[in-house]
Amino acid sequence: MSTAGKRIVFFGTPEPAAQCLAHLIACGHDIVGVISQPDRPVGRHQVVLPTPVKVVAQAAGIPVMQPGNCGEEACLEQVRAWSPFVCVVVAYGQILTSELLNTPECFINLHFSLLPAYRGAAPVQHALMDGCAETGITVQHVVRKLDMGDIILQQPVAIDDEDDATSLLAKCVAAGAPVLSDAIDLLAEGTAPRVPQGAAGVSHARKMRKEDGIIDWHAPARVIFNQIRACVPWPGAVTWLHGQPVKMWRSREYFPSHDLCGHHDENVAAVGHAPGEALPSRRNLLVTAGAGVLEVLELQPAGKHRMTGAAFLAGHGGGEIRFAKPDAASREDN
């Protein structure tokens, strides 16, 4: 439906938010203003670049404001001047003050989980870390308590074994942007559902930390597999070899049928090998875990480019490979 005359202010900063903004613009929604985080230095050379949301907004001729604190009076005055019927928030990156939340008729948010599961900053990563087969998206009303607003619309998103945090976030954005548009339409015509979140199924998804990526090879292979894909691209799953960090990019649980040439590798057996130790194999980088075997498909030794497990084996010269946590690696080297 047309929302002509229904003014919208969009709050967002990174690429997923930019894609949602672009979709709303393409759907004909009347985006009268955008609030984004300040431009900041990025990359090795610390070049100051505009936020992805700012790029999309400026290309569409939409005014952009970038307050250091969205609760400051100048921001409040600008939002009031834009006079929106709704403010839409997608990965903005600042806490919204009570005064700001009371400025329009309502604030809504696109969250990348099926609330009340995975409230917080990293729902996609934690769904992967926990080995979920499904996550989803929720359009909710914004309230002062984090991700506890009444639900407008939801849609599930399947998680495949090939997914990592990057690909799963892309799937959630692709599913979520149209649902967000639908929710705005329903709000405009006054028929939007408003379902309170129940007490059952509540879980939390705190911001990821660097230590979340440190691999413990005593964990089951499936747990390490989920950890590796949850940590792409940040903080990155990491282990150590001879005291040097090695980042793990892609892996899978190993079963004999995974042999790259379709043959059963009779030489592969984890019995008698310590967790973190690479197994004798003619073609695959196979590492013993606390339970099962992990096949490392892609990794990146310190100071080198990403490479396949097979390439790593070929360049290692046939010597012993035993990955470890940093404390154990340090003890081995001393």
Disulfide bonds with the S-S distance in Angstrom:
none
